[in-house]
C-alpha cells in the first residue's frame, strides 16, 4: 500500500543549526514517534548549512491531519520543545507526495537517521 509522505524543509536562522538539531533529535522526534508518527528521516541537509529536513509517512491525508492536529495541539508540545525549535526557524515548506513502501525503506536506509 502506498503511503503519503510529508517532506518538511526548514531554512534556519544563522547560527541555530546545532541547537535546532539537538532539540529535534533529543526531544521532538522521540515525542513524534511516541505519538505514533512514522518519522522516516530527519537531519541537516547536504546542500546548504542553514537547511534541515523532516520526512514523515502516513496512510492517508486524513491520518496526517488527525495526528498532526493532536500532536501540535498538545500541551506536551506547546510546553515542551516547541519554542526551542520555532525560535530557530526562518521559513519552512511542506510538500506531500505518494510513494511506495520500498521508497520509504530506501529513504530510511540512505539517510541514516534512527
N, C-alpha and C positions, 0 to 999 in steps of 0.2 A: 504494500500500500504506500503510495507516495505521501510525502509529508510537506507541510508548509514550513519553510524556514524564514526567519526574520534575521536580516543582516543589519545590525545597527553599527554605524560608523561614527565615531566621535572625533571632533577636532578639539584638542585640549588647549587650555591657556598655557602660555610659555612657562616652563619650569615645573609643571604639575604632573608630568607623566609618571614618575616614580610613586608619588603619593596616590594617584588615581589607581595605578596597578595594584598597589598594596591593599587599598580599600576594596577593590574588586575581588582580588584573589583570597584575601583573608576573611572578608565579611559578606559582600554582596553575592558572589557566586555560590558559596555554601547556602545562603538563605534562599536563593532562587531554586537550587536543587532540592532543598528541604521542603519547598512548597510545590514540588512536583514538576518544575520546568526542566526540560531537556536542554541543558547548555552544551552545545556541540563544540564550540571553541571560543576562546576569548584571548585577547592579548594585544601587545604592541604590534602595530603594522610594520611590515618590512620596508615600505617605500618612503615613509615620512616620519620624522621623530615625534611630531605632535599629534599623531593619529592612533586610534585604538579601535578594536572591533569586538563585538559580542554577537555570536550567532546562536540562536535558539530554534528548536524544532517543535512543531505542534501537529496534531492530527487534522486540524481544521482552523478556519478563521475564527469560528465561534469559540474554540478551545483557547486560542491565543487571547482573544478579547476577555474571556472569563478569567483565565489565570492571571493575566496582567492587571486586570481591574482589582482582583482580590489582593494581589501582591502589593501593587503601588498604592492601594488604599489602606493598607495595614499600618497600625501604629509601630509594629516591629521595623518596617521600612522607614517610615517618617521619622521615628525617634532613633533609628539606627544609623546605617551608613549613608543615608540619602544626602545629607549636606556635605559630607566629605567627598562625595562623587560630583554632585551637581555644581559645587563651587569650582571644580576644575574644568568644567565643560564650557567651551566657547560656542560650538554648534554641534548638532548631530543630524544624521539622516537615517531613516529606516527604509529598507527595501524588502518586499515579500516575494518569495519565489517557491514554486512547487518543484520538489526534487525527489529522486528515488532514495530508498534506504541505503543503497550502495553509495550514492553520492555523499550522504551524511557520514557513513562509515569512513569514506575516503577523507573527508574534511577533518574528522577526528584524528585519523592516523597521520595525516600530513602536517597538521598544525600543532600536534604535540601538547595540547593543554589537557589537564586532567580534572 
